[in-house]
């Protein structure tokens, strides 16, 4: 076992490596020098805290790999002429299991999970305050759960955890249950800890430079709401979403010399952009498409023109959200509708639609979140399950552009739309088949 005795390794500047690859199966997976290897044990309080900052950077710099396939196989992103052949294969739906677009999410998520495991196992052995111990534990569990939970929306079968010998893949729903259990464990630790106890950890690790970073309590509940919904546990989803403080944000930060990887993929490499249909399918007057993308700037692409991103990927240093406030309302709306409470669902849908609408119908545009500025729908437009679920699917498309959730939405709500993704799931990565004798390939 290798022990680290100085923080030098973890403290190295963390810069995003922009890989301008040209091969069809290339990998854009990024190595974080702040992230410890699986065999490492961190043995000082300073090193633990520095590496916790690095773990956030590791997740932030891999966010593109976690959302790329869900955006390209659905009606959100399109490719441009410079796009990798592998990206184009996602749009067409004929991706090869040897391609990096198949293996990248898998590798990135389990590397984040391994780094989180190193922190979790190391923290109890060093002299940290109780609040710091809880902060380390909760942050590690949260980012691990988010990384692996993301995979449950992209692969039908996957290991619940990484094993160097080779873990047996399980159905995605079973793995999602383990994600929920991890998040509930994190929530339990937070419930037993005061904000005052957590404050030094928050100041040092979560908001050290910008003042805006990850809000642990709300993000844990937001992820519980998301995965409880996907798991069909509707009462739990409603409760978790209701606990989220919609007045706070959780943002991944990209200070110089780093850069937002989604922005880089669109603007630096010119590989992708927003689909034309994202604009043409929108209801007249919906202000959200213009929040997310700039229709005036497009490039003739395949198969559609692809427009530049705005919102959280419009410039080099834009932060990227872990969840958005109206996702919580739409989670509650869908869960209420699943439970037969259509009136409650309609109220929540209209709260999302009228967000930003001021006196006299004027639209108050926000630079920090999408606002529809649409009129409320009449009761007759939302009095059947089909109408409610179809409207939820529409609202989620325009609230959650670029968040990697559309693929799961189209599968879960397939009965209420004619839109279909180019494929149902990514194939199991060939690289994992070759490495793991228990993969069952």
Phi, psi and omega in degrees: 000136182262128179253143177260132183249352177223159179277006187300316181301312184288337185272356179303143182303134181259105179245144176290129176267112179275116183258111179266080186268154183239348182281149185299322184260022186295156178251137174254018181297140187247141177258126181263116180292344176283341188275129180285154173285166185299329186272356187275150174234130181268128191236026173215148179303317181298316181294321177301312183292320178297319182289330174296319174299317179297326178297319176298318178296322178298315178295314183300318185280351175255006186298326178302317183294335181274344182242349188299307182298312180301330179280322185279334180275353180247192185268034182255299182255154171232164177267158176250172183303330180277358186300150175296144174305328179294321176297317179297328179292330175295318179297320181282331182091021181237040184294144179266138182294349177273352184288151176297329179295340176272317185275334185301311180300318181300308183293317182296315184295317182285335173291319175299316180298320180293319177298319178297321180296323178298316178297314182300319183281334185274325189302318182297342183269003181237167186273084176246153175293164180301317179298322177292319178300314179295316179302314178299313182297313183292315180299317180296314179297318182297309183290326175295314181296319180295318181295310181287323177301322177301321180296331182292346176266356185243333181237143177288326181225141180196157176290149176286335179209158179280140176223124183298335177283327180124101181278149180283127176295143180239161174303144184303322180298324178291320177294321178299325176298323178290327175296314179299318179298321178295318178293321177295325176297318178297318180297320179300320178295320180294323180297331182268009185230136180275160176298325179296321178293325182279341190307314180297323178293317180300313183294323184278321190252317190270329181223052188287333184238319187266339186081353179230115180214228183266123172271109189298311186298310183290325182289321176300315179292323178297319179289324175298316179300315181299311186279333171297319177300310181299332182273357180076021179256083197285321178297320178294323178296317179298315182295315182295315179298324180292339179277345183288130175282106185286356178268358178245161181237159171230111188234135170280133186254149181226067177289155174301143011272009178283179177206154176295119185291332177290317175301315182297321181294326179276309190264320181285308182270339179061040182270325189221168174195180179284139180291150175303321183297337178299329177273313187288336178277349185286148175294142179305131179091351179292120184276353187287322178306320181289338173291320187274331186207161182250103184292341181285345182242102182222164178228135177302119185229190180241123359268353184232169171295143183240123189258151184296144178285151166237223175054240184264016177213034182269345178213167189306317188254015178301137173286165180233133186278147173275335173200165178238148186306315185286348170299322181295319178295321181286330172298313179296321179298314181294318180296318178298318179295321177298330179272002177091007183264074186292326180295315178298321179296318181297321179299317181292319177300314181291332175296323177290315183295322184271000179302126180096350180276119183260196180300135180073011178084005180293143182266124175266101184285139177246144175267357184247349176200151178289141176227129186287320184056041180252158175287155175295146176279144179291161182303325182291343179273352183223042183249009173230153178304319181300317179295318183294311183293322177296321180289322176300318180297319177297311183296321179295324179300318186268341173278328195241029177304135176074011181261001177076019185253347186297324182299310178297322180298316182292330175286313186292326184245030184300329183291348186245017178206154173267352179288134179230139174291163182291339175207160183278321178210162169289146172292159176295133186299133178298326179299324178285324175301317182291326185275324193254109181292347181260009185289336179074024182286000000 
